[in-house]
C-alpha cells in the first residue's frame, strides 16, 4: 500500500492537566468541541493530513496527560517529536507559571539524547 502523504510531522501537546490540550486536538483534527472534561490517561494521539503547496503533510499530534503521575511516561515522547506545543489555561495563572517547568522538562529530555562522537 502506497503512502498517503509526503511528509510526517510528530507534534506533542504538553501542559498541566485540564488546560485544554485534548480540546485543541479534537478541534484541529475533527473540527469538534467537547465542553465536558475527561482527563487523558498516559498518552493519546490523532492524525490529520493537510496539503501545503501541493505537498501532503501528515500531522501526528500526541496528547499527553498533565498529571504528575504520568510524566515519566510522557517524557519518553519528547525526543521523538519534531515540535512541541506548550499549553496553558489563560484563566489559570498557576498553569502559566508551570510553563517554565514544562520547558525545563523538554530541555532535560533533549540533553539526554546521545550523539555519536565527531572526529
Residue pairs with C-beta under 8 A, 6 or more apart in sequence:
4 49
4 56
4 58
5 49
5 56
5 57
5 58
6 55
6 56
6 57
7 55
7 56
7 57
7 58
8 57
8 58
8 60
9 57
9 58
9 59
9 60
9 82
9 83
10 60
10 62
10 80
10 81
10 82
10 83
11 59
11 60
11 61
11 62
11 81
11 82
11 83
11 84
11 85
12 61
12 62
12 64
12 77
12 78
12 81
12 83
12 84
12 85
13 21
13 24
13 25
13 61
13 62
13 63
13 64
13 84
13 85
13 87
14 21
14 64
14 66
14 74
14 84
14 85
14 86
14 87
14 102
14 105
14 106
15 21
15 66
15 86
15 87
15 88
15 95
15 98
15 99
15 102
16 66
16 88
16 89
16 92
16 94
16 95
16 98
17 39
17 65
17 66
17 67
18 37
18 39
18 66
18 89
18 95
19 66
19 87
19 88
19 89
19 92
19 95
20 87
20 89
21 40
21 63
21 64
21 66
21 87
22 34
22 38
22 40
22 44
22 63
23 33
23 34
24 85
24 87
25 44
25 46
25 61
25 63
26 32
26 33
26 34
26 46
27 33
28 48
28 61
29 46
29 47
29 48
29 61
30 46
39 65
39 66
39 67
40 63
40 64
40 65
40 66
41 65
41 70
42 65
42 70
42 73
42 74
43 62
43 63
43 64
43 65
43 70
43 73
43 74
43 77
44 62
44 63
45 60
45 61
45 62
45 63
46 60
46 61
46 63
47 58
47 59
47 60
47 61
48 58
48 59
48 61
49 56
49 57
49 58
49 59
50 56
50 57
50 59
51 57
62 77
62 81
64 70
64 74
64 77
65 73
65 74
71 105
75 105
75 109
78 84
78 105
78 106
78 109
78 110
79 109
79 110
79 112
79 113
84 106
86 99
86 102
86 103
88 95
88 96
88 98
88 99
89 95
89 96
90 96
